[in-house]
Amino acid sequence: MSDAPARPTAAEALPRPNAIVAVLAFGGIVVSLMQTLVIPIVSELPKLLHASASDAAWVITATLLAAAIATPVMGRLGDMYGKRRMLLLSLVMLVAGSVVAALSDSLAPMVVGRALQGLASGVIPLGISIMRDELPAERLGSATAMMSASLGVGGALGLPAAAVIAENFDWHMLFWASAVLGAVAAVLVLLLVPESKVRSGGRFDAVGALGMAAGLMCLLLAVSKGADWGWGSGSTLGLFTAAVVILLAWGAFELRVQAPLVDLRTTARRQVLMTNLSSIAIGFAMFSMSLVIPQLLQLPSQTGYGLGKSLLATGLVMAPSGLVMMAVAPFSAALSRARGAKVTLMTGALIVAAGYLLNIVLMDQVWHFVLAPCVISAGIGFTYGAMPTLIMGAVPASETGAANSLNTLMRSIGTSTASAVAGVVLAHLTTRFGPYELPSENGFRTVLALGAGAALLGFVIAAFIPGRRTAPAPGAPGAADPAARVAGTGAVGPKG
C-alpha cells in the first residue's frame, strides 16, 4: 500500500479539517487532564485507600509506567492497523480506567484504574499522525502545534477544575467526570475523524514490545522511586543496571528483526535523533515549573517566601499558562513555515530559559507566578509545535505514529528525570519551620536554574539538527511530503 496520504478534495476540505483538529485537540486535553486529576487528593490518598503513604504513591507511579509502555506500542499499532482505531481504543481504556477508579475504595483497584488511564497516553501522538494523513498541507503546521499544546492546556486547566470538584463533591466524582469526558471524546472521534488509509501492515513485534516494556519499566521505576528507596540502594542500582542490560539487548534484537517495533535506523537519523534528545531536555525544563511554582504558592507566608494560597487559588494562578501555550500555536506554525521547525525549536528553548531566569528574580508576588509561567509556557508551545514537525519531516508516512509516539516518550523521560532531580535538590536544601523541614528558597531557585539550564541544553542540541534545504518541486523524484516542507528539510529518504 502506498505511503502517500490521501488528501481531501476541495469539497471535503471546507468544514472537515476544522472538525478533525477540534476533536483531536479535545481528546488531547482530556488525556492530559489525567496528569493533574489526583493532585487535590494526593495527601489524602493513604486515608482514602486505607494504605501507607509509600503504597499510595503507586496511584501516581502506575500511570507513569503504563503511559511509557503504551505510547510507543500504540503508535506502532496505529501505523499497522489504523491510527483512528488505536485512538478509539486508547479512549475506551481511559473511560474503563476512570470507571474502575470511581468505583474503588481500596488501593488495588485504584492502581488498576490509574494504569488503564495511563494506557490512553498515545492519544496525542496518534492525533498528530492522523493530522498528517488527513489535513491539507497548509493546515498541517498550525494543527500539529495546536495538538501538541493540548498537553499543556489540559494540565493547566485540570488543576483548578479538579480542586473545585474535590472541595465540593465526593472524591469519586473526579473519576466519574473523567469517564464522561473520555466517552464524549470517543463519540466525537467516531463521528468526525476518518480512518487513515496509510498503513504499513506487517506482523507486530511482540518480543520487541515486551523487551522495551521491561527496560522502560526498570528505568522509570528506578527514577521515580529512587528518592524513596535511596539512590544508592540495591533496589535502585539493580533496576538501573537491569534497564541498561535489557535495553541494549532490545536494541540489538530490533536491529535484526524484519519488522521492528521501533526502527532504530530511522531513529538514528540525525534529524530524528537530535530532536528526540532535545525533547528530553525540554521535557525536563517543562516539568521543573510544575514542581516548583505550586509549592511556592502554597507554602505558608510565614516562611518569608511562600504565599500561603489554597490549592484552588494555585490552580487559577497556573491556568493562564496553559491557555498561552495554546495561543502561541499559530505563531509556532508560522515561524516553522517561514524559517523551518529547527529555528522554532531553538527559539522556544530560549524563551523557556528566559522565563525561568525571570522567575528566579521575580518570586515574591502572585503576579510574578502568573507572568513567569506564561513566558515559559509560550516557549514550550513553540518547542512542542516544532518537535512533531521535525519528526514527520524525517520519517515515512507509514511510520508516523511510531515516530511521534517515541518522541512523546522522550519528553516523558525528561519529565520523570526532572521530578527525581528536583526531589533530590529540595530534600537537601531545606530550612527549619517550627517542627518541620521545608524546602528552602535557595532550593527552589536551584530547581528553577536547572530548568533554565535544561532549556539551554535543548537549544544547543537542536542546533545540530540539519538546516533547511531547498525542497524539490512537487511531483519531482524525492519531493518531500507537506510535513517535510514545513520542517524545512528535504525529502524523506528510503527506510534504513
N, C-alpha and C positions, 0 to 999 in steps of 0.2 A: 504494500500500500504506500502511496506517495507520502513524503514528509511535508509537502506543501499544504498549508492550511487552506481550507475552503473559505474564501472571503464572502461576506454578504453582498448581495446585489444592491443596486441603488435603492430599489423599492423596499428591500428588507432593512436597509441601514438607518432609516429615519428614527423610529422610536426604539428599536431593539437595542442598540448599543447603550442607550441611557438606562434601559431596564436592566440589562446584564450587569452594568457597572454598579448600579444602586443595590441590586440584590446581592451580588458578591461582596460588596463593601459591608452591607448589613450583616452578612454571615461572618465576615472577619471580625466585626465589632462584637458580635455575640460570643464568638470563641474567645476573644481576648478578654472579655468580661470575667472569664473563669480565673484569670490571674489574681484579681482583687476581690473575688466573691467572698472568700472566707476571712479576709483581713479583719473585719469588725469583730469577729468572734474567735480569733486565734488565741487570745489569752484565756478564753473561757472553754476551749475545746476539752482540756482534761476533765473538767467538771461535767460538761455536757455529754461526753462519751464514756465517762467512768474509766478513765485511763490515766497513766502517768504522763507528764509533760513530754518526755522523750518519745513515748509511743504515739502520742497525739501529733507529734511533728510529722508522722508518716502521712497525714492528711495533705500536707504540702509536698512532701518528697514523692509520693506516689504519682501525683500529677506531673511533676518534672520528669520522672523516669519514663512514664508512659508516653509523654509528648516526644521525648528524644528518640524513642524507639519507633513510634508510629509515623513521625513526619517523613523520613526518607522512604519507609516502606509504602506508605500511601501514595507518595509521589510516583514511585516506580509502578505500582499497580494502576495508577491513573494513566500513565503512559501506555501501559499494556492493554487495559480493558475498558478505558473510558474515564476521563477526569471528572465528568459530572456524576457518574455512578459512584466513584470513590468519595466525592464531595458529599453526596447524599448519605452514604454510609457513615461518614465522619459525623454528620449532624445527627443521625439516628443514634450513634453511640453517645453523643453529648446529651441527648434527651434521656436515653436509658440511664446514663450515669447520674443525671440530675434527679431522676425519679428514685433511683436506689438511695442516693444520699438524703433525699427528702423524707424517705420512709425509715431512715436509720436512727437509732438511739444508742448505738454502741460503735466501737472502733472498727471492727472488721468490715461491716457493710459500708461504712463511710469511706474507708480506704478504697474499697472496690468501686464505689461510685465516683470518687475523685480520679481514680485511674482511668475509668471509662471517659470521664470528661477530658482527661489529658490526651486520650487517643483521637480526639477531634482536632488536634492542633494542625493537621495537614490542610485545613480549610483555606488558609491564606495562600500558601504556595500553590495549591491546586487552583484557587481562584485566579491567580496571576497567570497560570498556564492556560486556563480556559480563555482568558482575555487575549492571549497571543494568538490562539486559534480562531477566535470568533470576531474580534473587533477590526474595524477599518484601521489602516496604518496610522492615519492622522489622530486617532483617538487612543492609540495603544500607550503612549508615554504617560499621558495625564491619568489614564485609568489605572495603570500599574502603580503610579505614585499614590493614587488615592487608596488602592487596595492595601498597599504597604502601610499607609498611615492609619488604617483602621485598627492596627495593633495598638497604637498609642491612644487613639480615641477611646477604645473600649477600656483600656487600663485606667485612663484618667477619669472617665465618667463613671466607671464601675464602683470606685471607692465611695463617693458621696451617695450614690444610689443604694449600695449595699449597707452603708451606715444608717440611712433612713429606714430601710426595711428591718435591720437588726434592732434598732432602737424602738420601733413602734409595733413590731409584729413578732410572732414566734420565729426562732431562727430557721426553722424548716422552710419558711417562706422564701428564703434566699434561693433554695434549690428548686422550689416549685416555679419561681419566676424565671430561673434559667431554663427550666424544661419548656415553659411556654415560649420563650424567645427562640429556643432551638427548633421547636416544632414550626413556628412561623417561618423561620429561615428556610427550613427544609421544604415547606409547601411552596414558598416563593421560588426556590431553585427548581423544583419540579415543574412549575408552571411557566417560568420565564427564561430559564437558562437552557440553551440547546446542548445536546451531547456532541462533543467534537468528533470529527471523522478522522482526526490524526491519532493513529495508534501504532505502536511498534510491534504488538503481538509477541510471540515467543513464549518461553517457559519461565515461570517465576523462579528466581534463585532463592529457594528456601534455606539452603545451607548458608548462603551469604547473609540472609536476613537474620538467622539465628546467631551467627558469628558476630555481626555488627551489634545486635541487641545485647549480647553478653558483654562485649567490650565496652559499649557505651554505659551499660548499667554499672559495671565496675568503676569506670571513670567518674561518672556523675555521682554515684553513691559515695565514693571517697571524697569528692569535692564538697558535697552537701552535708555530709556527716563528720567530716574531718575535725571540725571545731568541737563537736560534742565528744567524739571518741579520743581526740588527741591526735595532732598531725604526725607525731612520731610513734603512735600505737601500732601494734601488729596488724590490727584490722585495716587501718587506713593504708599503711605501706603495702600490705598484702593485696589490697584492692587496686592500688596504683600499679603494682607490678603485674597483676593479672591483666589489667587493662592494656598495658603495653604489649605483653606477650600475645594476648588474644587478637588485638587489632593488627599487629604485624602479621600474624598467621592469616587473619582475614584478608589483609591486603594482598598477600601472596596468592591466596586462593582466587580472589577476584580478578587478578591479572591473568589467570589461566582459564577461567570458566568462559564459555562461549557467550552467554547472555548474563552478565553480572548484574547484581542489584545496583551497584554504583560503578559506572565506567571510570576507572581510575585514570585511564589515559586521557579521557576528555577532561577530567577534574584537574589533571596536571598541566593543562594548557595555561600559559602564563596569565591570560585574562581571567580565567575561572579561578585559578589558584590564588592570585593576588587579591581578587575580590572577596574570596572566602576568608582569607587571612585578615583582611581589613574588616570584614564583618565581625570577626571575633572581637577585635579591638573596639569597634563601635558598639557592639552589644555590651561589652564591659562598661563603656562610657555611659550608655543609656541607663543602665540599671543602677549606677552609682547614685544618680539623682534620687531614685525611688527609695534607696536605703537611708539616705541622709535627711532629706528635707522633711518627710513626715515625722521623723523622730524629733528634729529641732522644733517643729511647730507644736508638738505635744508635750515636750518636757516642761516641768514646772518653771514659771518665770523666775522663781527664787534662785534658780541656778545661775542666773545672770546672762544666760544665752538662750535658754528655752523660752517659748512664747506662751505656753500653757493653754493651747487651743484644744477643743474637743476633736474627736475623730471626724465628725461631720464637717466641722469648720475646716479641718485639714484637707478633707476631700474636695471641698469647694474651692480652697486656695489652689489645689493642684489641677482642678478641672480645666481651666483655660489652656493649660499647656497641651492637652490632647486636642483641643479644637485648633490650636495654632498648627499642630502637626498636619491636620487635615487641610488647613487653609493654604499651607505652602506647597501642597502637592502640584497645583498647576504651574507654579513658578519653577519647581524642580524639573517638571517635564519640559518647560520652555527653555531652561538653561541646557538641558540634555540635547534638545533639538539644535540649539544654536552652537554649543561648544563641545558636545559629547558628554556622555554619562560619567566618564572619568573626572572631568572638571567638576561636575555636580557633586560627586562623591567627595572630592578633595575640599570643595567649598563648604559642604555640610560639616565635614570633620573640623574645619577651622572655626565655624560658628559654634559647634558644640564646645570646643575648647574655650572659646571666648566667654560662653555662658557660664562655665564652671569658674573661670577666673573672676568673673563678675560676682558670682555668688560667694567666693572666698572673701571678697571685700565687703559685700553687702549681705549681711545676715542678722540684722537687728530688728527689722520691721516686717510686718506681714507683706507689704507690697514688694519687699525685696524677694520674697519667696513666690511671688506671682511673676515678677519680671524675669528673674534668672531661669526658672524652669521653662518659661515661654521661649527664651533665646535658645536654650539647649534643645527644646523640642522642635524649634524651627530647623536647627541643624540636623537633628535626627530625621525630620521629614525629608530634607534634601538627600541624605545618605540612603535612607530606606527606599526612596523612589529610584535612586540610581542603581542600587545593587541588582535587583532583578533584571533591569535593562541590560546591564553588563553581562550577566549570566546568559540571558536569552540571546545576546548578540554573539555568543561563542559556542553554542551547542545546537545540534539539530533539533527541529521542532518535535521529533519523536522522543526526545529525552528531556523536554522542558520541565515536566512535572518532577522527575527525579532530581534534576539540577537545581531547581528552585527550592525544593524541599531540603536538599543538602545545605544550601545557603542559609535557610531558616535555622537548621540545626547548628550551624556555625555561630549564628547570633545567640542561640540558646546556650551554647557552651560559654560564650563571653559573659552572659548574664549570670550564669551559675558560678563562674570564676569570680565575678565581681562580688557576689554575695559572700563567698568564702573569704576573700581577701579583706573586704570591709569588716566582716565579723572578727577577724584576727586583729585588725587595726583598732577597732572600737573596744575590743576586750582588753587590749594592752594599754591604751591611752585613756585612762579613767580619772575621775575625780570623786571625792567623797561628798555625798549629800545626805546628811543625817546618818542613818544606819546603812545607807545604800551606796554602792559603787555605780556611778553612771559614766557613760562615755563623755570625755572632756571636749571642750570647744576645739582644742587643737586636734583631737581625734577626728572630729567631723571635717575640719579643714583639710586634714591629711587625705581623707577619702575623696573630698572634692578635688584636691590636687591630683590624685590618682586618676579620677575621671577625666580631667583635662589632659593628663599625660597619655591616657589610652586613646583619646580622640586624636592627639597629635601623632601617636604611633600609627593609627589608622590612616592619617593623611600621608605619612611617609610611605607606608606600604602601597597605598593607592597610586603614588607617583610612579611605581614600577609597572602599572597596568599599561599595555600597549596604547599609544596615542591614536588619534584619528587617522584613518586612511581614506583615500578617495574611493568611494564605492563604485563598482561597475554600473553601467547603465542597466535599467530594468530589462530583464529578459536576456541579458548577456551571460555567457558562461561565468559561473562563480558569483553571480549577483547575490547580494545579501538579502535576507528577508527583512520586514519592517523593523523587527526588534534590533537587528544588527545595525540598521541605518540610524536608529535613534541612539544606539550605544556609541556611535561614532567609530565603528570598526568596519572592517571589510567583510567579505563573505565568510560564512561558516564552512570550515574545511571538512573534509571527509572524516568520518569517525575513526578514532585512534590516532 
